[in-house]
Amino acid sequence: MKVTPVVDARTRRWRAALFLFMLATGVSMASWVARTPAVRDALDVSTGAMGLVLFGLSVGSMAGVLVSGGLVRRHGGRAVIRSGAGLLVAGLLVIAGGAALEVSGGVFGGLALFGAGLGLAEVAFNIEGAAVERTVGRPVLPVLHGCFSLGTVVGALLGMGLTAVRFPVGWHLAAVAVAVAAAGIWTVRAIPPGTGREDGGSGDGGPGDGGSGHGERAGARGWRAQVEVWRDRRLVLIGLIVLAMAFAEGSANDWLPLLMVDGHGTSATAGSLTFMLFAVAMTTGRFAGGPLLVRYGPAAVVRASAVVAAVGVALVVFSSSALLAGAAVVLWGLGASLGFPVTVSAAGEGAGERDASARVAAVSTAGYAAFLVGPPSLGFLADHVGLRAAMIVVLVLLGGAALITGALRRRTAAPVAGDGEGAAAGDAADGGAEGGGVASRGAAGGGATSAHSDPV
């Protein structure tokens, strides 16, 4: 008989805080995206010059993603989230000021701050979410990422409405910054200190603190740990899966409206509505995915997700009907929705808390790198073959991911560091675990092995 673990008030508050701030993060990101045309008009720059301004977001995001895992190992997740929230708020305010004062450099700097805060917070949130999963014994990360997707829908609708009434973009982004600050303060207070921190770290003082010699050594060990975890062949396969799934999601975020306009001849409004449809499908898939993961296990769910996403991409690429292509975006969104959170969750299963944090950080970093860097590269290919044909790359990656989802099968024992047999152990453990449900393992006391057996 399955026993559902009792979740205390402190853990419920911890989980709710993560959900709230991910929602706020999604709203802030979509608010910026929705007001990009207004910012370009305020700056009075060409599309090419605006591309250089937007590069600030990519630079900041990659910097935040690359250092976040090591900072969590040294300071803990709460301190990194606090720093990320501060950078997010500062970035939004600087963007608002730059747009109001018509200073391109100010908007570039604000985007760099905003991106750095986003990168820092996202990786730390995955580590915190995985820790909550270990405590409650059931999927959390799909809903956590679903809150971000829901936030993007809310932010996009808000941005469209304020654009329609010509509300000043500076005041809009400043108001969003205040809301994010309020959510961040409550979130940081609700998160327990020390999640993911290696023993000997510098406490909860935050990444900006000088720290002690012990903290510096912990930071160095954290960087080594993030590299050493890739010696596990199973984790490498999980990393390849998250690369493909994140690439599929990021490609839609970057190119879907333009793909519909240039590739299928729709209006700009129809292209925007198609992207909204994709975002709604992503949100629906993430909120509805938990019961499927409990019943069928992560390997089966991600395999089916990759196939569904591939069918959607294929219809968008090869269909001559704009209406059919637009409808197929629902399949693309539903299929891509669970790939990232489920693979991140699977990365840490079967390991102790310390190793799980390093593994989750490593896979999260790989996924965000693919999400941020990979899709823009399609633009260079599209210059030669067209945007629709360039999307065949996404189709190939999804097909490859579907073939290696066996690496996501739940394991029953932690691997020896660098043991190439990790994936084989996961396959051997697949028998009853795949359909076995998460709650029964969580009842074992929230330990590391049962904890991260739960998909996210």
N, C-alpha and C positions, 0 to 999 in steps of 0.2 A: 504494500500500500504506500502511495506517495504521501509524504509528510511535508506540508508547507511551512517553512521557517517563519517564526514570529519576527516581524520587523519592528524594532523599537522606534520611539519618537525621534530620537537623534538621527537614526539612519534615514527615516522618512524625510526629515528636514534636509539632510545632506543630499539626498536624491532630488528633492524638489528644487533645491538651490541650483544644482547642475542643470536641470531642465529649464529653469527660469533664465539663467544667463545664456544658455545656448539659444533660446528663443530671442533674447535681446540681441545677441550677436547676429543672428539671421536678419532681424529687422534692420540693424545698422548697415549690414552689407547691401541688402536690397535697396535701402534708402539711397545709398550712394549711387548704385548702379542706375536706379530709376531717374536720378537727377543729373546724370552725366551729360546729357545734351544741354541742360540749363547751365551747367558749369562751363562747358565749352563755349557757349554763347557769351557768358559773363567774361571769360578770359579773352574772347575774340581771337581764337587761334585756329589754325587749319587742323584738319583731321590728323595729318602727320605729326604736327606739334602736340596735339592732344595725346597721340600714342606715346610720345616721350614722357608726358606728364603721368600717364597711366603706368609707365614703367616703374614709378615709385612704389606702387602697390606690390608689384612682383618682387622687387628688391627687398622690401621690408618683410614680406611674407616668407620668402625663402630664408632670410636671416633668422627670423623668429622660429621657423620650423627646425632649422638645423641646430640651434642651440638649446631648444626647449628640453629635449630629453636629458641632456647633461645637467641642466639647471635643476630639473626635478630630482635627479639623483643626488644633487648636492643640497638643495634647499627644501624639497618637498613640493607637492602639487599646489598646495594652497598659496604659498609664496609666489610661485610662478604665475598662477592665475591672477593674483592681486596685481603683479607687475603688468601682465598682459592687459588687464582691464584698464589700468591707468593709461597705458599707451593707446588703447582703443579710444578712450574718451579724449585724450589729448589730440590724437590724430583727427577725430571728427571736428573738434573745435578749430584746429589749424586749417583744415579744409574749408570749413565755413568762413573763417576769416579771410583766407586766400581768395575764395570766390567773391566775397563781398568787396574786397579791396582790389580785385582783378589782378592778382599776382600769381603767375603760373608757378614760380618757384615755391610759393607758399603752399599751393595745392599739392605739388610734388612732395614736399616735405611732410605734409599732413598725411598723404597716402602712404609714405614710407613708415611713419609712426603707426598708422592704423594697421598696415599689413604686418608689422612686427608684433603688435599686440595680438592680432588674430593668430599668427603663427605660434606664438608662445602659448596662448590660452588653449588652442585646439588640441595640441599634443598633450598638454597637462590634463585637459578634460577627458581625453580618452583613457589616460592612466587612472584618473579618479573614477570614471564610470566603470572601468574594469574592476576596481576595488569594491565599488558598491555591488557589482554582480557577485563577487565572491562572498559578500556579506548576506545578501538577500536570497541568493540561490536561484535566480531567474534572470532572463534577459533584460538588460537595461540600455545597452548602447544603441540598439535600433531606435528606441524611443528618444534617446538623447539626441541622436542625429536627426530624428524626425522633428524634434523641437526646432532645430536650426532650419530645416526645410520649411516648417510652418512659419517661422519668422521671416523667411524670404518671401513667402506668399503675402504675409501681412505687410511687410515693408514695401513690396512692389505695388500693392493696391493703394497703400498710403501715398507712395510717391506719385502714382498716376493721378490720384485725386488732387494732390497739392499742385501738381504740374498743370492740371486742367484749370485750376482757379488762379494760376500764376502766383502762388505763394513764394516768397523769396527763399531761394535755396539755402542761403546762409542761416536764416532763422530755423528752417526745417532741420538742417543737420545739427544745429546747436541744441534744439529740443531733443533730438534723438540722443545726443551726447549726454544730456542730463538724465534721460531715462536709463541709458546704459550704466551711468555712474551709480544710480540708485540701485539697480539690479546687482551691480558688482559688489557694492557694500554689503548688501544682505547675503549674497552668495558667499563671500569670503568669510563672513562671520559664521556661516552654517557648515563650512567644510572643516573637518578635523585636520589638525596639523600633522605633517610628517608623511603623508601618503607618498610612496615611491622613493622616499629619501633613504640613501644608504647610511648605515651606521657610521658615525663620525662626521656627518655633514654639519653644516653651520646653523642648524636649527631653522626657525621659521622667520628669520630676519629678512629674507628676500634676496633676489639675485644682485641687488645693488649693494649689499653689505660686504664689508671687507672679508669677513670670515676668518677662521683660524687656520693653522697649518693642517689640522685634521680635515677641515672643509676643503682645502685645496687638494689634498690627497684623495678625498672622496670624489671630488670633481674629476680628477685624472682617471680614477678607477671607473667612474661613470662613462667617460668617453671610451675607455678600453672595452667596457662591458658591451656598449652598443655595437662595437665592431665584432667582438668575439661571438656574440649570439648568432651571427650569420654563418658560423661554422656548422650549425645544425641544418642538414639538408632539408628537413621538413619546413623550417622557417624560411629558407630560400624560396621554396615552392609557394608558401603563403605570401611571401613578398611579391612574387610574380603575379599571383592572383589579384592582390590589392592594386598593383600597378595597372593591370588591365581594367579593373572595375572603376578605379578612380579616373583613369583616362577616359573611359566611356562617359562618366558623369561630367567631368570637366569639359569634354568636347561639346556636349550639349549646352553647358553654361556659356561657353565662349562663342559658339558658332551657330546655334540652332536658329535664332531669328534671321541671321544673314543667309543661312542655308535655305530657309523657306523663301526668302525674298529673291535671292539670286538664282537658287537652284530650281525653284518651283514657280517663280513668277507671282508670288502673293504680294499683297500690300505690306507696308511696314507695320501697320496696326495688326494685321493677321499674323505676321511674324512674331510680334510681341505676345499676342494671345496664345500662340503655339508654345512659346516658352513658358507662359503661365500654366498651360496644361501640363507641360513636363514637370514643373515644380509641384503642382498638385498631386501628380502621380507619384513623385518621389516621396512626398509627405505621407500619402496614403500607404504606400508600401512599407515605410518605416514604422508607422504606428500599428499596422496590421501584421507585421512580420513575426512578432513575439510568439504567438501560439503555433505558427508553422515551424519555427525553430525548435520549440519544445517537443513537438510531435515527430518531426522528420529529421532533425539534426542539421548542423551547419553545412555539411558536405552536400547533401541532397538539395537543400534550399539554394545555396549559391550556384550549384550546377544548373538548376532550373532557372534561376535568375539570369545567369549568363546567356542561356538559350533564349529566354524571352526577350532580353535586351537585344540580342543579335537579330532576332526576327524583326523587332522594331526598327533597328538601324537599317537592315536590308530593305525593308519596305520604303523607308525614307529615301534611301539611295537609289533604288532601282524602279520604284513606282513612277509612272508617268502622270498619276493623278495627285494633284495637290491636296485634295480632300482626304484621300487614303493616306498620304504621307503625314498629314496633320494628325489623323487619328492614330497612326502608328507610333507617334511620339508618346502616347500613353504606355505602350509596351516598352519603349526605350526607358521611360522613367521608372516604371514598376520594376523592370529587370535590374536597373542600376541601383535601386534604392538600398538594398541590403548588403551589397558587395563590400563596401568599405567597413561599416560597423561590425559585420560578422567576422571578417578576416582579422580585424584588429583584436576582437575578443578571442578568437581561436589562437592567436599568436602567443598569448600568455597562459593558455590552459596547460595543466600538468606541470607547472613550475611553481616554485616558492614565490612569495610576494616580491622579494628583491629581484629574482631573475625575471619574473613576469613583467615587472615594470620596465626592465631593459628591453625585453622582447616587444612589448606593446609600443614603447617609444620608437624602436627601430622600424617596425612595420608602419606605424603612423607617419613617421618621417618619409618613408618611401612612398606611401600613398599620397601624402600632400605634395611631395615633389612631382609625382606624375600628374596630379590634379592641376598644379600651377604651371609647370614647365612644359609638359607634354602637348596639351592641346594647342598652344600658340604655334608649335612647330608645324601643325597642319596647314597653317597659313602659307608657309613657304612652298609646301607641296601643292597646295591649291592654285598657286600662281602658274603651275605647269600643267596640271591635269583637271582643274576645276574643283570646287568645294565638295560636290556630291561624290566624285570619284575619290577624293582624299579621305572621305569617311570610311572607305573600305579598310583602311588601317584599323579603325575602331572595330570593325566586324571581325577582322582576323584576330585581334587581341582577345576579343570576347570568346571566340571559338577555342583559342588556346587555353584560356582560363577554365573553360568548361571541362577540358580534358584532364586537368590536374587538381580538381577539387577534392580528390581523395586525401590530400594533405590536410584538409580541415576536419577529418574524422577525429572524434574525441579520443584522447589518450588517457590512460589510467595511471601512468607513472611519469615522473619528471625525467627528462633525458639527461644523460651525462653530457657535460659541456663539450661541444664539438662532435658528439656522437653522430655519425652519418646514418645510424640506424633509426634515428628519431621518427622518420616518416613511416618506416616499417612497423614500429611499435604502435603508431597511431592506427595503421590499417588493421593490426591484430586486435586492437581494442574496439573495433567498430561494431562488432556483432550486436550486442544489445544496447550499446551506448547511444548509437545514432538515433534511435527512436525512443530512447529511455526517458526523456524529459529532464528538465533542469532542477525542478524543485526538490526531488528526492535526494539529489547529491548535495544541494545546498543545506539540507537538514543535517548533514554530517558535521555541522559546526562552522560552516563558512570558511573552511580551510582552503589553502591555495589550490590543491588538486581539484576538489569539487568545485571551487569557486570559479575557476576559469574554464571549466568544462562547459560553462554556459555560453551559448553564442550571443553575440550582440548585434 
